[in-house]
Amino acid sequence: MPDYKRIDNSTPEGRRTAQNLIKLRFELDNAIPARTVDSTLLLATWNLREFGGNKSGGRETEPLYYIAEIISHFDMVAVQEVRDNLDALDQLMDILGEWWKYLVSDVTLGDQGNNERHAFIYDTRKITFGGLAGELVPELKKQGAALSSDFGFSRTPYLAGFKAGWFKFTLCTQHLFYGDEKPDDPQRLKESQNVVKLLKKRMQSKDAWAGNSILLGDFNIFSIKDETFQAIEKEKFQIPTNLKGKYTNAAKDRPFDQIAFLAKDVEKQLGLAKAGTFPFFDFVYRDTEWQTYQPDSTEAKYKQWRTYKMSDHLPLWVELFVDFGEAYLEKKTVEPPV
C-alpha cells in the first residue's frame, strides 16, 4: 500500500486527504479484483493529463495520493502524457513505496511531441523487467543512396519486455495524435494503422523477445465504428470483450483508450476476462465539492480545473490469469515419443 505517513493531519487538506483515501480504498476494493501473489496480472493504462506540467498550478500532494492509491490496486500501469519534468512522477513513486519502479521514454521532439513521455509503472514484487526497452519507429526505405521514411509518429510508441508469473510479454504504449476534434483525423488514423502493423511485424519475427504483445494507451478513438479503431482489429489484435466500446474519458462519452492483445498465451481468456474503468470523480474532487476547492470560480471551471489534478481520462484495466503451471504439468504426464 502507499506510504501515508507524510499526510499532515494538522491541516484541513491533510485531514480531507485521509478521509477521501478511506473512501477511495473501499470503492477500489469493490470495483477491482484483489491482487494476487502469482496467479493473476492486473494491468491498466491511464492517460494522466499533463503529468508534470504546471497548468492550474500543477499537482499538489493531495491528488498525488489519490493517483497513487488507484495505481497501487494494479500490478502495472502504462501512463501517457508524462511531461519532460519528472518531479511529479518521482513524488508519486515516493508515495507508492520502494517496491515500485518505473521505465520512462524520452520525449519526442517537435511541436506534436508536446514534451510528452510514456511510462510503465510496476510493482517489482510481481513484475520482472526483462531488459528490453526501446521505441517503435517506422521502417526506413532506400531512395537512391539515402534512407528515408514517409511517415513519423507525433509521439513515438514505447515498448518494453516484462514477465509476470509464467507470462512473458512485450508491452507497447502509445498516445495517438489528436488533431481535429472529429473521428478519424487523417494523421491519427495513419498512426493507428502504422503502430499495429509495425508491432505485429516485430512480433512475427523469429527473434522477437516474446511471443505475446499487448498494445495499450490513448488512441483518441471517438467510436468503435471509427477506422482508427478498426485498424487495430484488422491486424488481428484482440480487445477484451468487457472493454470493447467502454467509455474512458472523464465525460464518459468516448472510448479514447484501448488495451489490445496479440498474445497466444492469454487469447482464450479475453472473452471472459474481468475488465473495466474506474470513475474516480465519483469519489474524489466530486461535482458537489467545487466550492470547497474553487470557491471563487464556477462549477464549469472547477470541472476543467480538476482534470489537471487527477485527469480527463479514466484508468482502463484488465485481469489476466498468468499461472500456466497446471497446463505445463499436464504435458509432463505424457510419456515422450521415442
C-alpha positions in Angstrom: 0.0 0.0 0.0 1.1 3.6 -0.5 3.1 5.4 2.2 0.6 7.6 4.2 3.0 8.8 6.8 3.5 12.2 5.2 -0.1 13.1 5.3 -0.3 16.2 7.6 -3.4 15.9 9.7 -2.7 19.3 11.3 -4.1 20.9 8.1 -7.6 20.7 6.6 -6.1 19.4 3.3 -4.4 16.6 5.1 -7.5 15.5 7.0 -9.5 15.7 3.8 -6.9 13.6 2.0 -7.1 10.9 4.7 -10.9 10.9 4.7 -11.0 10.6 0.9 -8.4 7.9 0.8 -10.5 5.8 3.2 -13.5 6.1 0.8 -11.3 5.6 -2.2 -9.8 2.4 -0.8 -13.3 1.0 -0.2 -14.5 1.8 -3.6 -11.4 0.4 -5.4 -11.7 -2.8 -3.4 -15.2 -3.2 -4.6 -14.6 -2.3 -8.2 -11.3 -4.1 -9.0 -10.3 -7.7 -8.2 -7.8 -8.2 -5.4 -4.2 -8.5 -6.4 -2.6 -12.0 -6.1 0.9 -13.2 -5.4 1.4 -15.0 -8.7 -1.9 -16.3 -10.3 -3.2 -13.1 -12.0 -1.9 -10.0 -13.6 -3.8 -6.7 -13.1 -2.8 -4.5 -16.0 -4.0 -0.9 -16.6 -3.5 2.1 -18.9 -4.0 5.7 -17.8 -3.5 9.0 -19.5 -2.6 11.3 -16.7 -3.3 14.7 -18.1 0.0 16.8 -18.4 1.6 14.8 -15.6 4.5 17.0 -14.6 3.0 20.1 -16.2 2.1 23.3 -14.4 -1.4 24.2 -15.7 -3.8 25.0 -13.0 -0.9 25.1 -10.6 0.3 21.5 -11.3 -0.4 18.7 -8.8 -0.2 19.2 -5.1 0.3 16.3 -2.7 -3.4 15.6 -2.3 -4.1 14.4 -5.9 -0.8 12.5 -5.9 -2.0 10.5 -3.0 -5.3 9.7 -4.9 -3.4 8.7 -8.0 -1.0 6.5 -6.1 -3.9 4.8 -4.3 -5.5 4.0 -7.7 -2.3 2.7 -9.2 -1.5 0.6 -6.2 -4.5 -1.6 -6.9 -2.9 -2.8 -10.1 0.4 -4.7 -10.8 1.5 -2.4 -13.6 0.2 0.7 -15.3 1.1 2.2 -18.6 1.0 6.0 -18.3 0.7 8.6 -21.1 1.3 12.4 -21.0 4.2 12.2 -18.6 5.9 15.5 -19.3 9.6 16.4 -19.7 9.8 17.4 -16.0 9.8 14.1 -13.9 9.3 15.7 -10.5 5.7 14.7 -10.2 6.4 11.2 -11.3 9.2 10.9 -8.7 6.9 12.3 -6.0 4.3 9.7 -7.0 6.9 6.9 -6.7 7.9 8.1 -3.2 4.2 7.7 -2.2 3.9 4.2 -3.8 6.9 2.9 -2.0 10.2 1.2 -2.6 8.8 -1.9 -4.4 7.5 0.2 -7.2 9.7 1.2 -10.2 9.2 2.9 -13.5 10.6 2.9 -17.0 10.2 6.1 -18.9 10.8 7.1 -22.5 12.5 10.3 -23.7 10.2 13.0 -25.1 9.5 13.1 -28.9 10.9 16.3 -30.2 8.8 18.8 -32.1 5.5 20.6 -31.6 3.4 17.5 -32.0 5.5 15.7 -29.4 4.2 18.1 -26.8 7.1 17.4 -24.5 5.4 14.1 -23.6 6.9 10.8 -22.4 5.5 7.3 -22.0 6.0 5.4 -18.7 5.5 2.0 -17.3 4.9 1.9 -13.5 5.1 -1.6 -12.0 5.4 -3.5 -8.7 8.7 -5.4 -8.7 7.3 -7.9 -6.3 5.1 -9.1 -9.1 6.6 -7.9 -12.4 10.1 -8.5 -13.7 11.6 -6.2 -16.2 13.2 -8.4 -18.9 15.8 -5.9 -20.2 14.1 -5.0 -23.5 13.2 -1.3 -23.8 13.0 0.9 -26.9 10.9 2.9 -29.3 8.8 1.5 -32.2 9.9 3.5 -35.2 8.7 3.4 -38.9 10.9 1.4 -41.3 13.4 3.4 -43.4 13.3 2.8 -47.1 16.2 3.2 -49.5 15.7 6.1 -52.0 18.8 6.3 -54.1 21.8 6.5 -51.9 19.8 7.7 -48.9 17.4 6.1 -46.3 14.2 7.9 -45.6 10.7 7.4 -44.3 7.4 9.0 -45.5 5.9 8.7 -42.0 6.6 9.6 -38.4 4.7 9.4 -35.2 3.8 12.6 -33.4 4.8 10.7 -30.1 6.9 7.7 -30.6 5.4 4.4 -29.2 7.4 2.9 -26.3 7.9 -0.8 -25.9 9.4 -2.9 -23.1 9.6 -6.6 -22.1 8.3 -8.0 -18.8 7.4 -11.2 -17.1 4.6 -11.9 -14.7 4.4 -15.5 -13.4 4.6 -17.7 -16.5 3.6 -14.9 -18.8 6.4 -13.3 -20.8 5.2 -10.3 -22.9 6.1 -7.1 -24.5 4.1 -4.0 -23.6 3.8 -1.2 -26.2 2.1 2.1 -25.2 1.1 4.9 -27.5 -0.7 8.3 -27.4 -2.1 8.9 -30.9 -2.2 12.3 -32.4 -5.5 14.1 -31.6 -5.6 16.8 -34.3 -9.1 17.9 -35.3 -11.9 17.2 -32.9 -13.5 14.6 -35.1 -13.4 10.8 -35.8 -10.6 9.6 -37.9 -8.3 12.6 -38.2 -6.1 11.6 -41.1 -2.8 11.6 -39.1 -4.5 9.8 -36.1 -5.8 7.1 -38.5 -2.3 6.7 -40.1 -0.7 6.4 -36.7 -3.1 3.7 -35.7 -2.6 1.8 -38.9 1.2 2.0 -38.6 1.6 1.1 -34.9 -0.3 -2.1 -35.2 1.4 -3.1 -38.4 4.9 -2.4 -37.1 4.2 -4.1 -33.8 2.7 -7.2 -35.5 5.7 -7.4 -37.8 8.1 -7.2 -34.9 6.2 -9.9 -33.0 6.2 -12.3 -36.1 10.0 -12.2 -36.2 11.7 -15.4 -35.1 13.9 -13.3 -33.0 11.1 -11.4 -31.2 11.8 -11.0 -27.5 8.4 -12.7 -26.6 5.6 -14.4 -28.3 3.0 -12.2 -26.6 2.4 -8.5 -27.2 0.0 -6.0 -25.6 -0.7 -2.6 -27.2 -2.3 -0.1 -24.9 -2.7 3.6 -24.4 -4.7 6.7 -25.5 -5.8 6.2 -29.1 -8.2 9.1 -29.1 -10.9 6.9 -30.6 -14.4 8.5 -30.8 -16.3 5.3 -31.6 -15.6 1.7 -32.2 -17.0 2.3 -35.7 -14.0 4.6 -36.4 -11.4 3.4 -38.9 -8.9 4.3 -36.2 -10.4 1.6 -34.0 -11.0 -0.9 -36.8 -7.3 -0.7 -37.8 -6.5 -2.5 -34.5 -8.8 -5.4 -35.1 -7.9 -5.6 -38.8 -4.4 -6.7 -37.8 -5.9 -9.4 -35.5 -5.3 -7.6 -32.2 -8.0 -8.7 -29.8 -9.9 -6.3 -27.5 -11.2 -8.0 -24.3 -15.0 -8.3 -24.6 -15.6 -6.3 -21.4 -13.6 -3.4 -22.7 -14.9 -3.1 -26.2 -16.6 0.3 -26.6 -16.0 1.2 -22.9 -16.0 5.0 -22.4 -12.7 6.0 -20.9 -12.8 9.8 -20.8 -13.9 11.6 -17.7 -17.1 12.8 -19.5 -17.9 9.1 -20.2 -18.8 9.6 -23.9 -15.7 8.5 -25.8 -13.8 5.1 -25.9 -10.5 7.0 -26.2 -8.3 4.4 -24.5 -7.7 0.8 -25.5 -5.9 -2.4 -24.5 -5.4 -4.9 -27.3 -3.7 -8.3 -27.4 -1.7 -10.2 -29.9 -0.9 -12.8 -27.3 -1.4 -16.5 -27.9 -0.8 -17.4 -24.2 -3.9 -15.4 -23.0 -6.1 -15.1 -26.1 -8.6 -17.7 -24.9 -9.2 -15.6 -21.7 -10.2 -12.4 -23.4 -13.8 -13.2 -23.9 -14.5 -13.6 -20.2 -11.7 -11.6 -18.6 -12.7 -9.1 -15.9 -12.1 -5.6 -17.1 -13.4 -2.1 -16.8 -12.7 1.6 -15.9 -12.6 3.4 -12.6 -14.7 6.6 -12.3 -12.6 8.4 -9.7 -14.6 11.7 -9.8 -17.4 9.8 -8.2 -15.3 9.7 -5.0 -12.7 12.5 -5.1 -13.0 16.0 -6.5 -16.7 15.3 -6.8 -19.1 17.6 -8.7 -20.6 18.7 -5.4 -17.2 19.8 -4.0 -16.5 22.7 -6.3 -17.0 25.3 -3.6 -14.5 23.5 -1.4 -11.7 23.6 -4.0 -12.7 26.6 -6.1 -15.0 28.9 -4.1 -14.1 32.0 -6.3 -14.7 30.1 -9.5 -17.7 28.4 -11.2 -18.7 24.8 -11.3 -17.9 24.5 -15.0 -14.4 26.0 -14.5 -13.9 23.7 -11.5 -14.7 20.6 -13.6 -12.0 21.6 -16.0 -9.5 22.5 -13.2 -9.9 19.1 -11.5 -8.8 17.3 -14.7 -5.3 18.8 -14.2 -5.3 17.4 -10.6 -6.5 13.9 -11.5 -7.0 13.5 -15.3 -9.5 13.9 -18.1 -9.2 10.1 -18.7 -10.2 7.2 -16.6 -7.9 4.2 -15.9 -8.7 1.3 -18.1 -7.9 -2.2 -16.7 -8.0 -5.9 -17.4 -7.3 -9.0 -15.2 -5.3 -11.9 -16.8 -4.7 -15.4 -15.4 -0.9 -16.0 -15.7 -0.3 -19.2 -13.8 0.2 -21.7 -16.6 1.8 -24.3 -14.2 -1.1 -26.8 -14.3 -1.1 -26.9 -18.1 2.6 -27.4 -18.2 2.4 -30.3 -15.7 -0.3 -31.9 -17.8 2.1 -32.2 -20.6 4.6 -33.8 -18.2 2.2 -36.6 -17.5 2.5 -37.9 -21.1 5.4 -40.1 -22.0 7.5 -38.5 -24.7 7.8 -40.2 -28.1 10.7 -42.4 -28.7 
